[in-house]
Amino acid sequence: MNRPTETVAAAHLAAQRVRLALFDLDHTLIPLDSDYAWGQFTVGLGWRDADSFTRANDTFYAHYKAGTLDIAEYVRFATGAVREHGRQQAQEAHQRFMQEVILPALRETALDLVRAHQAAGDEVVIVTATNEFVTRPIAKAFGVDELIAIDLEHDPQGNPTGAIRGTPSFREGKVARVEQWLSARGLNWSSVEHSTFYSDSINDLPLLEKVHEPVATNPDARLQAIATERGWRILNLFE
């Protein structure tokens, strides 16, 4: 026979069980890489030399696709414009970036997928390896409040230093950051009744392998091969 305290504890745990819908962002919910696009946007503003910046940006992006990106080195590079021009000026530029680049790229298929999970009562979280400065407004455009992104270290004036604060939400770090997100709510993986993760990238294999339902979404060639071999659902949102 269960003691009363055990019964209450079990009931409390059951009440906390959640359903998670986790989404990568770039090339998953939007048909572009937001960090890359933001970098090119700053070139258009004259904040960067076009040739040298584009060469470096292309090299980092190639490493990302190959799964060999040094995330700390990339974040130092990617936050250069914000560090040099200050957060306020960068935020004003980002508002233009949202209007001119991101909002026209949003697709109803992606918006509808997010809304379907929200309507079902799932906890919807965007989990991205792009930094929070670039991605917070994009998450808001999807109506998603919960964002796990690269957290930036800031100086006393609120400007990024170029360093990452805490664990970067990249590769295995995405699993760790989701676990931190759960822990902050008094939860853990055993509290999750069902979890789905949508991603396009081989870099997200650790989190795809962790959830109940991995969905290869607009997958790159390497992820497509793994998803096919393992019988994972393959979803193409932008065809």
C-alpha positions as CSV (number, residue, x, y, z in Angstrom):
1,M,0.0,0.0,0.0
2,N,1.3,3.4,-0.9
3,R,1.8,5.8,1.9
4,P,-0.1,9.2,1.6
5,T,3.1,11.2,1.0
6,E,4.1,8.8,-1.8
7,T,0.6,9.1,-3.4
8,V,0.8,12.9,-3.3
9,A,4.3,12.9,-4.7
10,A,3.2,10.7,-7.6
11,A,0.2,12.8,-8.3
12,H,2.3,15.9,-8.3
13,L,4.8,14.4,-10.7
14,A,2.0,13.3,-13.0
15,A,0.6,16.8,-13.0
16,Q,4.0,18.2,-14.1
17,R,4.4,15.8,-17.0
18,V,4.7,17.9,-20.2
19,R,4.8,17.4,-23.9
20,L,7.7,19.2,-25.6
21,A,7.8,20.4,-29.2
22,L,11.4,21.5,-29.9
23,F,12.4,23.3,-33.1
24,D,15.7,24.2,-34.6
25,L,15.4,27.6,-36.4
26,D,17.7,28.1,-39.4
27,H,16.7,26.0,-42.4
28,T,14.1,24.3,-40.2
29,L,11.5,26.9,-39.5
30,I,12.9,29.5,-41.9
31,P,14.4,28.8,-45.3
32,L,17.7,30.6,-44.5
33,D,20.5,30.9,-41.9
34,S,19.6,33.9,-39.8
35,D,23.1,34.5,-38.5
36,Y,24.6,34.4,-42.0
37,A,21.8,36.6,-43.3
38,W,22.3,39.1,-40.5
39,G,26.0,39.2,-41.3
40,Q,25.3,40.0,-45.0
41,F,22.8,42.6,-43.9
42,T,25.5,44.4,-42.0
43,V,27.6,44.3,-45.1
44,G,24.8,46.1,-46.9
45,L,24.8,48.7,-44.2
46,G,28.5,49.4,-44.8
47,W,29.5,48.0,-41.4
48,R,31.8,45.4,-42.9
49,D,34.1,45.1,-45.9
50,A,32.1,43.1,-48.3
51,D,34.8,40.9,-49.7
52,S,36.7,39.9,-46.6
53,F,33.5,39.5,-44.5
54,T,31.8,37.3,-47.1
55,R,34.8,35.1,-47.5
56,A,35.1,34.6,-43.7
57,N,31.3,34.1,-43.3
58,D,31.2,31.6,-46.1
59,T,34.1,29.6,-44.5
60,F,32.4,29.5,-41.1
61,Y,29.1,28.4,-42.8
62,A,30.9,25.6,-44.7
63,H,32.4,24.4,-41.4
64,Y,28.9,24.5,-39.8
65,K,27.5,22.3,-42.6
66,A,30.4,19.9,-42.3
67,G,30.0,19.7,-38.5
68,T,33.4,21.1,-37.8
69,L,32.5,24.7,-36.6
70,D,34.4,26.2,-33.7
71,I,31.4,27.9,-32.1
72,A,33.4,30.2,-29.8
73,E,35.5,31.5,-32.7
74,Y,32.4,32.0,-34.8
75,V,30.5,33.9,-32.2
76,R,33.4,36.3,-31.8
77,F,33.2,36.9,-35.5
78,A,29.4,37.1,-35.8
79,T,29.0,39.6,-33.0
80,G,31.7,42.0,-34.4
81,A,29.2,44.4,-35.9
82,V,27.1,44.7,-32.7
83,R,30.2,45.2,-30.6
84,E,31.6,47.9,-32.8
85,H,28.4,49.8,-33.3
86,G,26.8,49.3,-29.9
87,R,23.6,47.4,-29.0
88,Q,21.2,50.3,-29.5
89,Q,22.3,51.0,-33.1
90,A,22.4,47.3,-33.8
91,Q,18.9,46.8,-32.4
92,E,17.6,49.5,-34.8
93,A,19.3,47.8,-37.6
94,H,17.9,44.5,-36.6
95,Q,14.4,45.9,-36.8
96,R,15.1,46.7,-40.4
97,F,16.5,43.2,-40.9
98,M,13.3,41.7,-39.6
99,Q,11.2,43.8,-41.9
100,E,13.3,43.4,-45.0
101,V,14.7,39.9,-44.7
102,I,13.0,37.7,-42.1
103,L,9.3,38.5,-42.2
104,P,9.2,38.1,-46.0
105,A,10.9,34.7,-45.6
106,L,8.3,33.3,-43.1
107,R,6.3,30.4,-44.6
108,E,2.7,29.5,-43.6
109,T,3.6,25.9,-43.5
110,A,6.2,26.5,-40.7
111,L,3.8,28.9,-38.9
112,D,1.0,26.4,-39.1
113,L,3.2,23.6,-37.7
114,V,4.2,25.7,-34.7
115,R,0.6,26.8,-34.1
116,A,-0.6,23.2,-34.3
117,H,1.7,22.2,-31.4
118,Q,0.6,25.2,-29.4
119,A,-3.0,24.4,-30.0
120,A,-2.4,20.8,-28.8
121,G,-1.1,22.2,-25.5
122,D,2.6,21.3,-26.2
123,E,5.4,23.4,-24.7
124,V,7.0,24.9,-27.8
125,V,10.7,25.8,-27.5
126,I,13.0,27.1,-30.3
127,V,16.5,25.6,-29.7
128,T,19.1,27.3,-31.9
129,A,22.8,27.6,-32.2
130,T,22.4,31.2,-33.4
131,N,22.8,33.9,-30.7
132,E,19.9,35.4,-28.8
133,F,20.4,38.9,-30.2
134,V,19.6,37.7,-33.7
135,T,17.0,35.1,-32.9
136,R,14.8,36.5,-30.1
137,P,12.8,38.7,-32.4
138,I,12.4,35.8,-34.9
139,A,11.1,33.6,-32.1
140,K,8.6,36.3,-31.3
141,A,7.5,36.4,-35.0
142,F,6.5,32.8,-34.6
143,G,4.6,33.5,-31.4
144,V,7.2,31.5,-29.4
145,D,8.3,32.9,-26.0
146,E,10.6,30.1,-25.0
147,L,14.0,30.4,-26.8
148,I,17.2,28.5,-26.1
149,A,19.9,30.2,-28.0
150,I,23.6,31.1,-27.7
151,D,23.7,33.4,-24.7
152,L,26.1,36.3,-25.0
153,E,28.4,37.7,-22.4
154,H,27.9,41.5,-22.0
155,D,30.0,44.3,-20.6
156,P,28.5,46.7,-17.9
157,Q,27.1,48.9,-20.7
158,G,25.1,45.9,-22.1
159,N,27.2,45.4,-25.2
160,P,28.3,41.9,-26.1
161,T,32.0,41.1,-25.5
162,G,32.2,38.4,-28.1
163,A,32.3,35.6,-25.6
164,I,29.6,33.0,-24.9
165,R,27.9,32.9,-21.5
166,G,27.4,29.4,-20.2
167,T,26.9,26.3,-22.4
168,P,26.5,27.1,-26.1
169,S,23.3,25.5,-27.6
170,F,25.3,23.8,-30.2
171,R,25.6,20.0,-31.0
172,E,25.7,18.2,-27.6
173,G,25.2,21.6,-25.9
174,K,21.6,21.6,-27.1
175,V,20.8,18.6,-25.0
176,A,22.5,20.2,-22.0
177,R,20.6,23.5,-22.5
178,V,17.2,21.7,-22.8
179,E,18.1,19.8,-19.6
180,Q,18.8,23.2,-17.9
181,W,15.5,24.6,-19.2
182,L,13.7,21.6,-17.7
183,S,15.5,21.8,-14.4
184,A,14.7,25.5,-14.0
185,R,11.0,24.4,-14.1
186,G,11.5,21.6,-11.6
187,L,11.4,19.0,-14.4
188,N,13.7,16.5,-16.1
189,W,13.5,14.1,-19.0
190,S,11.4,11.6,-17.0
191,S,8.8,14.4,-16.6
192,V,8.4,14.7,-20.4
193,E,5.5,12.6,-21.6
194,H,6.4,13.1,-25.2
195,S,9.1,15.1,-27.0
196,T,9.5,16.0,-30.6
197,F,12.4,17.8,-32.2
198,Y,12.5,19.2,-35.7
199,S,15.8,19.9,-37.3
200,D,17.5,20.1,-40.7
201,S,21.1,19.6,-39.5
202,I,23.5,16.8,-38.8
203,N,24.8,19.0,-36.0
204,D,21.6,18.4,-34.1
205,L,22.0,14.6,-34.1
206,P,22.6,14.5,-30.2
207,L,19.2,16.1,-29.5
208,L,17.4,14.2,-32.3
209,E,18.6,11.0,-30.7
210,K,17.4,12.1,-27.2
211,V,13.8,12.9,-28.0
212,H,10.9,10.5,-28.4
213,E,10.1,11.6,-32.0
214,P,13.0,13.0,-34.1
215,V,11.8,14.7,-37.3
216,A,14.4,15.4,-40.0
217,T,13.0,18.7,-41.4
218,N,14.3,20.0,-44.7
219,P,17.3,17.8,-43.9
220,D,20.8,18.1,-45.2
221,A,22.2,15.2,-47.1
222,R,23.9,13.5,-44.1
223,L,20.8,13.8,-41.8
224,Q,18.6,12.6,-44.6
225,A,20.6,9.5,-44.9
226,I,20.5,8.8,-41.2
227,A,16.8,9.5,-41.0
228,T,16.1,7.2,-43.9
229,E,18.2,4.4,-42.3
230,R,16.6,4.7,-38.9
231,G,13.0,5.2,-40.2
232,W,12.6,8.7,-38.8
233,R,9.9,11.0,-40.2
234,I,11.2,13.3,-42.9
235,L,9.3,16.6,-43.4
236,N,9.9,19.2,-46.1
237,L,8.2,22.5,-45.2
238,F,9.4,24.6,-48.1
239,E,8.6,22.6,-51.2
